[in-house]
Amino acid sequence: MIGHELNTGSVSSVIVDNELGGHAAIQHLYSFGHRNIAFIRGPKRITDTAPRWKGVRAFAKAHDLAIDPELVLDLPESSDPLSSFDAGVHLTEELLRRKKPFSALMAFDDMTAFGAIRALSKAGIKVPEQCSVIGFDDIAQSRLLTPALSTLRQPMQEMGDLAVSIVSEGISAVQEKQKIVASHRKLPPELMVRESTQSVSS
């Protein structure tokens, strides 16, 4: 399995280290001076959601950073990969309606971040001058957006190469009549700093 870890010892998996990614995203915003940060988390049923939030909470706890529950919303459950754009728009509008100030927003994925930027722009809030936004995945459009999106890059090429290597080792084990041992590997995401994040305005 690539991108998903099964709760079984019989199937190998290669995934991105989501906890490390969540930690890196909030650390990036924190390093720019942001303390009032809004969060759009992933749907609860998606396995990436919990570890990313765990990374966020671990960083916040270590740095005495308060997370306002009024600034934390969850993406709705959906099987449509494009639905997170619309959800990003609607949830960011909801955050703005709550009148709780925030200088940065961390989105579950890049499509959600695109929606957040759309909503902020419609509300007359400039990104990144008035609100920084960071995503996760580094899909191709992230570099094409204006402003280009800061995000965490999933190492898809490396994950694929590693998966092929695991399969090859399994084939060799079968041929040599050896036991196949499931392998579970996590690869670190890479922080891509672009134009959608900057130091908090004084």
N, C-alpha and C positions, 0 to 999 in steps of 0.2 A: 504494500500500500504506500502510495506517495501522497503526502499532505494530510494523512489521517492515520492515527494510531489506534488500532483495535485493542480492546482489553482481552487479549489472548496471547499465549506464548507460542502459538503455532504459525503465525503470519508475521513476516518481517515488515518493518515500516521505516520510512524516511520522512521526517517532518522538519519544519522550521521550529526553532526554539521560540515559541510564542511568549513565554514568560520573560525571556530576555528581551524580546522585541517590545513588549509593553513597558518594561523597565527603561529601555533606551529611549522610547518616545517621550515619556514624561520627564526623563532626565534632560533631554534636549530642550524641552519647553522651560523647565526649571532653570537651566543654565542661562537662559535668556531673560531671567528675572520674573517669569510668570508664576504667580501664586494663586490667582483665581482662575482655575482651569475647568472648563466644561468637558464632559465625556459623553460620547455616543457609543455605547458598548454593543457587542454583537448579540444576536439572538441566543437565548440560553441553550438551545438544542445543538448549536454548533460547538464542536469540541475546542476550537481555537479561542472561544470567548473567555472561558474561566482562567486559563493560564495567562492570557494577556492582562486580565484584570488583576490577577495575583501579582504580576510584575509591577503594575501600577501601585497597588496597595503597599507592596514591600518597599518601594522607593519612598512613597509618601510617609510611611511610618519611620523610616530611617532618617528622614529629613524634617520631621515634625510638620509636614505639609498637610493642612486640613483639606479634606475633600467634602465639599458641600453636597449633600444628597439631592438638593434641589437642582444641582447642575449635572446630574447623572441620569441619562435616559437610555433605554434599550431599543435596538432595532426590532421590529416585529418579525415573527416567523414568516418566511416566504421561500419558495423554491425558485423564484425568478431572480437571477443574479443582477439584473438591472434595477430591481425594486429598491435597492439600498440608496440609489440616487434620490428618488422621490422621498424615501423615508428620511434621508439626510436633510432635505429641504424642510419637511414638515416638523421634524424633531428640533431642528435649529430654530425654526419659527416659534416652537413651543418654549424653548429655552429663553428666547428674547421676550416672550410674553410674561415670563415669570419675574422679569425686572431684577434679576440677580446679576450683578456685573461680572463679566469674565473677559480676560484679555487673551485667552487662548482656548482652542478646542481640539481635542484629540478624538479622531474618528476611528471606528473599527476597521474600515478599509478605505481604499481610495475613492470608490464610487460614492460612499457616504460623505467623504470629505468634499467631493465635487458638489454634492447637494448642499452641504453646509455653506460652502463659499457662495453658491447661488443665492441662498437665503440671506446671508449676510450682505451681499451686494444689493439685493432688492430692498434691504432695510437701510441702505446708505452707509453701511459699515465697511470700511476699506480693509482688505487683506493684503499685506500683513500689518499695515500701519496701525490699525485699531484692534485687530484681532488676528493672531497667528492661528494657522490650521495645519495639522499634521495627519497623514493617513497611514495606511499599511498595505503593502503588497508590491508597490512600484509597477503598476500596469503601464502599458505603453503611453497612454494618454496623460500620465502624470507629468511628463516632461513638456507636453504640448499645451497644457493649460496656462492661462495667464491670470495670476502668477503661477509659475511652475510649482508643483506640489512637493513639499518636503514629506518624506515617507520612509518606511522601512522596506527595503528590498528583500523579497523572498528569493533565495539563491536557487532558482528553478533548474538552471543548467547543472549545477553541482549536485542537486538532489536527484536529478535524472541519472547522472553519471554514477552516483553512489548506488542507486537502485539497480542499475544494470550490473554493477560489480557484485552486488549481493545475489542477484539471480544467477550470474555466472558461477559464483562459488557454490550455489546450491546444485546447479547442474553437475559440476565437478564432483560434489559429494555423492550424488546419486550414482554417477558412473563408477566411483570408487567404493560404492556400497558403504558409505559412511553416513552417520546420522546428520540430518540437517538441523542446525540450531537457528532459531529465529533471531534476527538482529534488529535492534531498535536504535535508530540514529537520529540525533537532532543536530541541525546545522544553524549557526547563528545568522540572523538577518543583518543586513547592512544599512546603516543610517544614511539616507540620501538627503543632504541639506540643500534645499533649493530656495525659491523666492517667497513661499507662503508662510515662512516663520522668520521672525526677527525679534530683537530685544524689545522688552515691554516699553511702551512710551512713558516718559517721565511726566 
